[in-house]
Amino acid sequence: MANHDSAKKRIRRNARRAEINGDRISRIRTFVKKVEKALLQGDKDAAVAAFAVAEPELRRGVNKGVLHANTASRKISRLSARVKGLAQA
């Protein structure tokens, strides 16, 4: 248990930040799932629209520090390739 006031404050702050960051990650996952759902249904227009919304969310996650830059880039690249493949089919 923390003994100093500054350590107690840090614990409170960390708990608040963990909640906010968890919400951010959940929001990103929701947008990615919307793209994947559209891909599974074969709906080209919905997949393109969902990807256009999901990509900035992933990049925002990097800027906010909840995702590693390489992780977001990998996810964007893979989703983009799947959307592009669906659009060509």
N, C-alpha and C positions, 0 to 999 in steps of 0.2 A: 504494500500500500504506500502511496505517495505521502511524504511527510512535509514537503515544502509547498508553499502556496503556488509557486510557479509550476511545480510538477502536477499539482491538482488541476490547475488551469489547463495544462497541456493535455491531461486525460480528458477533460470536458471538451476541449477543442477537437481532439482526435476523434472523439465519438461523433461530434457534429459533422466533421468532414467525411468520416466513413459513411454516414447516412447519405450525405449529399452525393458522394462519389458512387455509392451503390445505386442511387436513383438514376444517375447519369448512365451508368453501365446498362441498367435495365432498359432505359429509353433507347439506347443504341441497339441492344439486342432485339427490341420490338421492331425497329425499323428494318433490321436485317431479316428478321423472320417474315416481314411483309413481302420483301423481295423474293425470298425463297418460296413462299407460298404461291406467289404469282408464277414463278418458274415451274413449280410442280404442276400447276393447273394449265400451263402452256399459254398463258395470257400475255402476249407480247407487249401490248400497250400498258397493261398494269405493271408489268415487270420493269419496263423502262421508266415509268412514272415513279414507282417505288424506289428504284435505284437512284433516281435524281434527288430524292429526299434523303435516302440513307447515306449517300456519300458525304455530304456536308456534316451529317451527324457524326460519322466516324472521324472526320478531320477535326471536328470540334472536340471530340473526346481526346485527341492527341494534344490539342492546344490547352485543354483543361488538366492534362496530366493523368487521366484515368486509363489511357491506352498507350502502349508503346508505339512509336511511329512506324516501325517495321510491321507490327501486327496489323495496324489499320491499313497500311499499304497493301499487305498480303490479302486481307479480306476484300478490299476494294478491287484489287486486280482479279481475284477469283470470281467475285460476283459480276464484274464487268464482262469477263470472258463468257460466263454462262448466259448473261443477258444478250450479249452479242451473238452467241451461238443460237439462241432461241429466235432472235430477230432474223437471222439468215435462213432458218429452217422454214 
